Amino acid sequence: MKFWVNNNNKEQSVAASDKLRQALVDSGMEQSRRNPALVISVGGDGTLLSTFHAYAAHLDTVKFLALHTGHLGFYSDWTDQEIDELVDCIVKCQENIPSTSYPLLDIKVDREEGESFHGIAINETVVRRLSALTMKTRVNLDGEFFENFRGDGLCFSTPTGSTAYSKAIGGALIHPKISVYQMVEIASINNRVYRTISSPIIIPHNQQVDLYPHRADDYVITCDGISTKLKNVKKISIKLNSQRAQFAQYRHRHFWTRVETAFLGQDGEQ
């Protein structure tokens, strides 16, 4: 089986990557940056996101795996203290990699001159106005008018992304087995003149959100921390992508256990 390991530049990650690569090669596996069946991210959640986007064009052939060189992240079941055990699992299952899949966001931006941007996100997409002025936009849900939004911006997150920036601005935590996404307002203005729902909206997998800015303007579209500046934006459409990200799952770790470990850290205390 062909594999590739991507790591950040921290000393601990470099050491773990070197050990992992050598162990897999010694087990008869082949390194391939261009056509891997398994891509392993070594580092933190940021390294995983950059690794995912590096292979986003190969979602039909690639499975991802995250090994953390710190505390466990939301995409990782393994730490650098468990490399030997992980290698055994990979070698034993290389003909049929066990996996689970996660929803992805699909983002399309139309400008006055026509469509100009199409991207995907595994965590979240944030829409903001480029200038310091507030963003004003009509929001349609499933083809119907929902609200006229005015505020700093809007965040759209997947279930796995619901534990990241979306949570920090008041979004709901969503189990990744549910094929939905959510829209969370960022510092919306609510007074006698402007009125928004001011709550996270959970959107089914088959419904789309369309944003219509009140006038053609410049916006920043951020997908998993990767920002793109676009001028004369006419319409922004967000939905779930038809493809999903496949993650190798050599052992199961409950989603709510990940949440408890990351945010509560009570270690089972009652």
C-alpha positions in Angstrom: 0.0 0.0 0.0 1.2 3.5 -0.8 1.2 6.1 2.0 2.4 9.6 2.7 3.2 11.4 6.0 2.8 15.2 6.3 4.0 16.9 9.5 4.6 20.3 11.0 8.1 21.6 11.8 8.0 21.0 15.6 10.8 18.8 16.9 8.4 16.3 18.4 6.4 16.0 15.2 9.5 15.6 13.0 10.8 12.8 15.3 7.4 11.0 15.3 7.1 11.3 11.5 10.6 9.9 10.9 9.9 6.9 13.2 6.5 6.3 11.5 7.8 6.5 8.0 10.7 4.2 8.7 8.5 1.6 10.4 6.0 1.6 7.5 8.7 1.2 4.9 10.4 -1.6 6.9 7.0 -3.3 6.9 6.9 -3.3 3.1 4.8 -0.2 2.4 5.7 2.4 -0.2 5.9 6.1 0.2 4.1 8.1 -2.5 3.3 11.8 -2.3 1.3 11.9 -5.6 -0.8 8.8 -5.3 -1.2 7.6 -1.7 -4.0 5.5 -0.4 -3.4 6.7 3.1 -2.3 10.2 4.1 -1.1 10.6 7.7 -1.0 14.0 9.4 1.4 14.3 12.3 1.1 17.4 14.5 -2.0 19.2 15.6 -5.4 20.0 14.1 -3.9 22.8 12.0 -1.6 20.3 10.4 -4.5 18.0 9.7 -6.5 20.9 8.0 -3.6 21.8 5.7 -3.0 18.1 4.9 -6.7 17.7 4.0 -6.7 20.7 1.7 -3.4 19.4 0.0 -5.3 16.3 -1.0 -8.9 17.7 -1.4 -8.8 16.9 -5.1 -8.3 13.2 -4.4 -11.2 12.5 -1.9 -12.4 9.5 -4.0 -9.0 7.7 -3.5 -7.5 9.0 -0.3 -8.1 8.2 3.4 -6.8 10.4 6.1 -5.3 9.6 9.5 -4.2 12.1 12.2 -1.5 11.4 14.8 -1.2 14.1 17.4 2.0 15.1 19.0 0.2 16.7 21.9 -3.3 16.2 23.3 -5.8 14.2 21.2 -7.7 16.3 18.6 -11.1 15.8 17.1 -9.8 14.0 14.1 -7.2 11.9 15.9 -7.3 8.6 17.8 -3.5 8.3 18.1 -0.6 10.0 19.8 3.1 9.8 19.2 3.4 7.4 22.1 1.4 4.8 20.2 3.3 4.6 16.9 4.2 0.9 17.2 0.6 0.0 17.8 -0.6 2.2 14.9 1.9 0.7 12.5 0.7 -2.8 13.4 -2.9 -1.8 12.7 -2.0 -0.2 9.3 0.0 -3.2 8.1 -2.7 -5.7 9.1 -5.5 -3.7 7.4 -3.7 -2.3 4.3 -5.8 -4.3 1.8 -9.0 -3.0 3.3 -8.6 0.2 5.4 -11.5 0.6 7.9 -12.9 4.1 7.7 -15.5 6.6 8.7 -16.6 9.6 6.8 -17.3 13.3 7.7 -19.5 15.9 5.8 -17.8 18.7 3.9 -19.1 22.2 3.1 -19.4 23.3 -0.5 -19.0 27.1 -1.1 -19.7 28.9 -4.4 -19.3 32.6 -5.0 -20.8 34.5 -7.9 -19.5 37.9 -8.8 -21.0 40.5 -11.1 -18.7 39.1 -13.8 -19.9 35.5 -13.2 -18.8 32.6 -10.9 -15.4 33.2 -9.5 -14.8 30.9 -6.5 -15.6 27.4 -5.5 -14.2 25.8 -2.4 -14.7 23.1 0.3 -14.2 23.1 4.0 -14.0 20.2 6.5 -14.4 22.5 9.6 -16.0 25.8 8.8 -16.5 28.7 6.3 -16.6 32.3 7.5 -18.0 35.1 5.4 -17.0 38.7 6.2 -16.9 42.0 4.5 -13.4 43.1 3.5 -13.9 46.6 4.9 -14.4 47.5 8.6 -18.0 48.2 7.9 -20.7 45.8 8.9 -21.9 43.1 6.5 -25.4 43.5 5.2 -27.0 40.6 3.3 -30.3 38.9 2.5 -30.3 35.3 3.7 -32.3 32.6 1.9 -32.8 29.1 3.3 -33.8 26.4 1.0 -34.8 28.9 -1.7 -37.0 31.0 0.6 -36.3 34.4 2.3 -35.2 34.0 5.9 -33.8 37.2 7.2 -31.9 40.4 6.4 -28.6 40.1 8.3 -26.4 42.9 9.5 -23.3 42.2 11.6 -19.7 41.2 11.5 -20.3 38.1 9.4 -21.7 34.5 9.3 -20.0 31.2 10.1 -21.0 27.9 8.6 -19.7 24.8 10.2 -19.8 21.0 9.7 -20.5 18.7 12.7 -16.8 18.0 13.2 -16.1 21.8 12.8 -18.8 22.5 15.5 -16.1 22.2 18.2 -13.9 24.8 16.7 -14.6 28.5 15.9 -18.3 27.9 15.7 -18.4 26.9 19.3 -16.4 30.0 20.3 -19.1 32.2 18.9 -22.1 30.3 20.4 -22.7 27.5 17.9 -24.1 24.2 18.9 -22.1 21.0 19.2 -23.2 18.5 16.6 -22.4 14.8 16.5 -20.7 13.9 13.2 -23.0 11.0 12.5 -25.7 13.6 11.7 -25.5 14.8 8.1 -26.2 18.5 8.7 -24.4 21.8 9.0 -25.1 25.0 10.9 -25.1 28.8 10.4 -24.0 31.0 13.3 -24.2 34.8 13.3 -21.1 36.8 14.2 -21.9 39.9 16.3 -25.3 40.5 14.7 -27.0 43.9 15.2 -30.4 43.6 16.8 -32.5 46.7 17.6 -35.7 48.4 16.5 -34.4 48.7 12.9 -32.5 45.5 12.4 -33.7 42.1 13.5 -32.1 38.6 13.1 -32.8 35.2 14.6 -29.7 35.5 16.8 -29.5 31.7 17.3 -27.5 28.9 15.5 -29.5 27.4 12.7 -29.1 23.6 12.0 -29.6 23.0 8.3 -30.4 19.6 6.7 -28.0 18.0 4.2 -30.3 18.6 1.2 -30.8 22.4 1.8 -28.8 25.3 0.7 -28.1 28.8 2.1 -27.8 31.7 -0.4 -26.5 35.1 0.7 -27.3 38.1 -1.4 -25.3 41.2 -0.4 -27.2 44.4 -0.5 -24.8 45.7 -3.0 -21.8 44.3 -4.9 -18.9 44.6 -2.5 -15.6 43.0 -1.5 -15.6 40.0 0.8 -13.3 37.6 2.6 -14.3 33.9 2.3 -12.3 31.8 4.8 -12.3 28.0 4.5 -10.6 26.2 7.4 -8.4 29.3 7.9 -7.5 29.8 4.3 -8.8 33.2 3.2 -9.7 34.4 -0.3 -10.5 38.0 -1.1 -13.2 38.5 -3.7 -14.5 41.8 -5.3 -18.0 42.6 -6.5 -19.7 39.7 -4.8 -23.2 39.1 -6.0 -24.2 35.8 -4.4 -22.7 33.3 -2.0 -24.1 29.7 -1.8 -23.3 27.2 1.0 -24.4 23.6 1.1 -23.0 20.2 2.0 -20.6 18.8 -0.6 -21.7 15.6 -2.4 -18.4 14.0 -1.3 -17.3 13.3 2.2 -13.8 13.0 3.8 -12.8 9.4 4.5 -10.8 8.9 7.7 -9.0 5.6 8.6 -10.5 4.3 11.8 -8.4 1.5 13.2 -10.1 2.0 16.6 -13.2 3.8 17.7 -13.2 6.8 20.1 -16.6 8.2 21.1 -17.2 11.7 19.9 -18.6 12.9 23.3 -15.5 11.5 24.9 -13.4 13.7 22.7 -15.6 16.7 23.7 -15.3 15.9 27.4 -11.5 15.5 27.1 -11.0 18.7 25.2 -13.3 21.0 27.1 -14.0 19.5 30.5 -11.0 17.3 31.3 -12.7 15.7 34.3 -11.3 12.2 33.5 -14.5 10.5 34.4 -15.0 12.2 37.7 -18.6 12.5 38.9 
